[in-house]
């Protein structure tokens, strides 16, 4: 796996979008709902931020447009679906490792010290 220094860190929005499409393709509104659900409502993406970030992720090759998933009861031809690419999965994994490291360092720094 590439080192975290090989890739710049992802924005929080980009990371949430990659995680949302990591388990299967979703359309824009589905991504918005998944991010809100996964974060307990703490992150709510507006349409402008969502689609600007989706465009950047497409341009960077981290997601791709795909067909609607099979088994949908209702298919709206106007909806565009997005799926993570192998490069997107690697970028999300690198960002996850970076975030874990940040949290570990913060926890160690903030841990109460016992006075002797």
C-alpha positions in Angstrom: 0.0 0.0 0.0 1.3 3.5 -0.8 2.5 5.6 2.1 0.3 8.4 3.3 2.9 11.0 2.1 2.4 9.7 -1.5 -1.1 11.2 -1.6 -2.4 14.5 -0.2 -5.0 14.1 2.5 -8.6 14.1 1.3 -11.1 16.7 2.3 -13.6 15.5 4.9 -16.4 15.7 2.3 -14.4 13.7 -0.2 -13.6 11.1 2.4 -17.3 10.8 3.4 -18.3 10.4 -0.3 -15.7 7.7 -0.9 -16.8 5.8 2.2 -20.5 6.1 1.1 -19.8 4.6 -2.3 -17.3 2.0 -1.1 -20.1 -0.6 -0.4 -21.9 0.0 -3.7 -22.9 2.5 -6.2 -25.2 5.3 -5.2 -26.8 8.4 -6.8 -26.2 11.9 -5.4 -29.2 12.0 -3.1 -28.3 8.5 -1.9 -24.8 9.6 -1.0 -26.2 12.6 0.9 -28.5 10.3 2.9 -25.7 7.7 3.6 -23.3 10.4 4.8 -26.0 11.8 7.1 -26.9 8.4 8.4 -23.3 7.2 8.9 -22.4 10.4 10.8 -25.5 10.4 13.0 -26.7 13.5 11.2 -23.5 15.4 12.1 -22.5 15.8 8.5 -25.2 17.1 6.1 -23.9 17.7 2.6 -25.6 20.4 0.5 -26.1 19.8 -3.2 -23.5 22.3 -4.2 -20.7 20.9 -2.1 -21.7 17.3 -3.0 -21.7 17.8 -6.7 -18.6 20.0 -6.8 -16.7 17.3 -4.8 -18.1 14.5 -7.0 -16.8 16.3 -10.1 -13.4 16.6 -8.5 -13.4 12.9 -7.5 -14.4 12.0 -11.0 -11.6 14.1 -12.5 -9.1 12.6 -10.1 -10.2 9.0 -11.0 -11.3 8.2 -7.4 -14.9 7.5 -8.4 -16.6 6.7 -11.8 -20.1 6.9 -13.2 -21.8 3.6 -13.3 -25.1 2.1 -14.2 -27.9 1.8 -11.6 -27.5 -1.1 -9.3 -29.6 -4.2 -10.1 -32.8 -4.9 -8.3 -34.0 -1.4 -7.9 -37.8 -1.2 -8.0 -37.7 2.2 -9.6 -35.0 3.4 -12.0 -34.9 7.1 -12.9 -32.9 7.6 -16.1 -31.9 11.1 -15.0 -30.0 9.9 -11.9 -26.3 9.4 -12.2 -24.8 6.7 -10.1 -21.2 6.7 -8.8 -18.9 3.9 -7.7 -15.5 3.9 -6.1 -12.5 3.0 -8.2 -9.5 1.0 -7.0 -7.5 4.3 -6.7 -10.4 5.8 -4.7 -10.4 2.8 -2.3 -6.6 3.2 -1.9 -7.0 7.0 -1.2 -9.8 6.3 1.3 -7.6 3.7 3.1 -4.7 6.1 3.2 -6.9 8.8 4.6 -8.3 6.4 7.2 -4.8 5.5 8.3 -3.9 9.2 8.5 -7.0 9.9 10.6 -6.3 7.0 13.0 -2.8 8.3 13.5 -4.0 11.8 14.2 -6.5 10.4 16.8 -3.9 8.2 18.4 -1.4 11.2 18.8 -4.2 13.4 20.1 -5.3 10.7 22.6 -1.7 10.3 23.8 -1.2 14.0 24.2 -4.5 14.6 26.0 -4.2 11.5 28.3 -4.2 12.6 31.9 -0.8 12.5 33.5 -0.4 11.1 37.0 1.6 13.4 39.3 4.1 11.4 41.3 
